[in-house]
């Protein structure tokens, strides 16, 4: 112990820095060994659940996206076909015929 006292007296700043470093290491070790707070565990569990649900929903999202693209194409084709039928002209003719039947 006498040698340690003499080293500390010759180099007090170094001794303080060493003591501070040892204190920080011990504090970090104690904090790492403490159990996590419940809210941290809950947040971690919720994050895990969210990640798993995201992974499960990816295939369904892709399928729905493809279905939406396909249905959009089908609607576009249907509108093109209707415009090719010239429904507006046929409806005008039907309207004239209906007016003739009305008194």
N, C-alpha and C positions, 0 to 999 in steps of 0.2 A: 504494500500500500504506500509505502514511503516513496517508491519510484513514481507511482502514478501522481501523487501529490506534487512531486517536483516537476514532472512534465506539464501538469496543468498550470503550475505557477510560471513556468517558462513560456508557455504558449496558451494564454487564456482564451484567445479568439478561436483557435483551433479546437480547444476542448469544448467550447460552447457550440460550435458548429457540429462537432461529432455528437454531442448530447442531443442537439436538435434533430439531427438525422436519425439517430436511434429512436427518438420519440416518435418521429413521423412513421418510421417503419413499424413500430409496435402499434401505433394508432391505426395504420392501414390494415395490419393483420387482424386486430380486434374487430374492426369494422367489417372486414371480409368474412369473418367467422360468425358474425351475428346473423340470426335468421332475418330474412327479408320481411319488411312490413306487410301486413295483409293487403293494403291497397296496391302495393307494388306487385304482389302475387296475382291479385285479381286482374290488374292491368295486363300483366304478362299472359294470363290465361285467356283473357278476352282477345288479345293480339293473336295468340295461337289459333283461337276459334275463327277469327276473322281470316287469317291466312288459309286455314283449311277450307272454309266455305268458299273463299275466292278460287282455290284450286279445284274444288268440286264444281263450281259454276262455270268455269272456262268452257268445257265442251258444250254445255247448254247454250251459252252465250253465242258461241260460234255457229251452232245449229240455228238458233233464232235469227242470227244475222244473215245466214245464207237463205233462210226461208223468206226474210223480208226482202232481200234482193230479188229472189225468184218471183215473189208476189208482185213486186213493183214492176218487173218486166212483163208479167202477165197482164197487169192492169193497163200498162202502156200499149201492149198488143191489142187488148180489147178495145181501147179508145180508138186506136188506128182503124180497126175493123169497122167500128160503128161509124166513123167518119167516112169510110169507104161506102157504106150503105146509103148515104145521103138521107138519113132519117128526117132531117128538117124538111126536105121536099115532100116526103111521104106523109109527114104529119100535117103539112099545110093542105094537102089533098084530102086527107081524112077530115080535117076541120071543115073544109068546104062541104063535104058530103053530109057531115053532121048538121050543119046549118040548114041544109036543104030539107032535112027531116023535121026540123023544129018549126013550129007554127009561127 
